[in-house]
């Protein structure tokens, strides 16, 4: 059975700092779905969640080691 490389092994091979890892397309979709869900739950307009709430959601989803940027390209 072939062994698949872990995300950490791939990052090491590519020389990517794991502290600056970006989300994969699948992870982005999951995060956007969760953000929309929370926005709807709290009656917040699209893009109206605070950085603190976004960070909390990302941590809950296991993305605390990922650099995430807002719509203006500023790191959150």
C-alpha contacts under 8 A as a table, 3 or more apart, distances in Angstrom:
res1	aa1	res2	aa2	distance
5	X	9	X	5.88
5	X	10	X	6.39
6	X	9	X	5.13
6	X	10	X	6.32
7	X	10	X	5.16
7	X	11	X	6.14
8	X	11	X	5.08
8	X	12	X	6.20
8	X	18	X	7.28
9	X	12	X	5.10
9	X	13	X	6.24
10	X	13	X	5.11
10	X	14	X	6.14
11	X	14	X	5.18
11	X	15	X	5.87
11	X	16	X	4.83
11	X	17	X	6.96
11	X	18	X	6.63
12	X	15	X	4.99
12	X	16	X	6.13
12	X	17	X	7.72
13	X	16	X	7.78
16	X	20	X	7.47
16	X	21	X	7.16
17	X	20	X	5.42
17	X	21	X	6.58
18	X	21	X	5.09
18	X	65	X	7.17
18	X	66	X	7.76
19	X	65	X	5.41
19	X	66	X	6.32
19	X	67	X	7.29
20	X	65	X	7.23
20	X	66	X	5.86
20	X	67	X	5.33
21	X	65	X	7.11
21	X	66	X	5.00
21	X	67	X	6.09
22	X	66	X	5.62
22	X	67	X	5.81
22	X	68	X	7.02
23	X	26	X	7.90
23	X	27	X	5.59
23	X	28	X	5.89
23	X	66	X	6.70
23	X	67	X	7.93
23	X	68	X	7.80
24	X	27	X	5.07
24	X	28	X	6.12
25	X	28	X	5.05
25	X	29	X	6.29
26	X	29	X	5.16
26	X	30	X	6.34
27	X	30	X	5.08
27	X	31	X	6.11
28	X	31	X	5.08
28	X	32	X	6.05
29	X	32	X	5.18
29	X	33	X	6.16
30	X	33	X	5.20
30	X	34	X	6.26
31	X	34	X	5.08
31	X	35	X	6.09
31	X	58	X	7.44
31	X	61	X	7.98
32	X	35	X	5.03
32	X	36	X	6.08
33	X	36	X	5.20
33	X	37	X	6.16
34	X	37	X	4.99
34	X	38	X	6.24
34	X	57	X	7.84
35	X	38	X	5.17
35	X	39	X	6.06
35	X	54	X	7.57
35	X	57	X	7.80
36	X	39	X	5.01
36	X	40	X	6.07
36	X	46	X	7.32
37	X	40	X	5.22
37	X	41	X	6.07
38	X	41	X	4.91
38	X	42	X	6.13
39	X	42	X	5.37
39	X	43	X	5.74
39	X	44	X	4.75
39	X	45	X	6.52
39	X	46	X	6.70
39	X	48	X	7.51
39	X	49	X	6.92
40	X	43	X	4.95
40	X	44	X	6.34
40	X	45	X	7.89
41	X	44	X	7.86
44	X	48	X	5.75
44	X	49	X	6.90
45	X	48	X	5.27
46	X	49	X	7.80
49	X	53	X	6.30
49	X	54	X	6.66
50	X	53	X	5.34
50	X	54	X	6.37
51	X	54	X	5.03
51	X	55	X	6.02
51	X	76	X	6.37
52	X	55	X	5.13
52	X	56	X	6.15
53	X	56	X	5.01
53	X	57	X	6.17
54	X	57	X	5.11
54	X	58	X	6.11
55	X	58	X	5.06
55	X	59	X	6.06
55	X	64	X	7.36
55	X	76	X	7.64
56	X	59	X	5.13
56	X	60	X	6.13
57	X	60	X	5.05
57	X	61	X	6.22
58	X	61	X	5.04
58	X	62	X	6.20
58	X	63	X	4.91
58	X	64	X	5.82
59	X	62	X	5.02
59	X	63	X	5.39
59	X	64	X	4.61
60	X	63	X	7.53
62	X	65	X	7.87
63	X	66	X	5.40
67	X	75	X	6.78
67	X	76	X	7.32
68	X	75	X	5.74
68	X	76	X	5.63
69	X	72	X	7.56
69	X	73	X	5.25
69	X	74	X	5.20
69	X	75	X	4.28
69	X	76	X	5.51
70	X	73	X	5.34
70	X	74	X	5.44
70	X	75	X	6.37
70	X	76	X	6.49
71	X	74	X	7.44
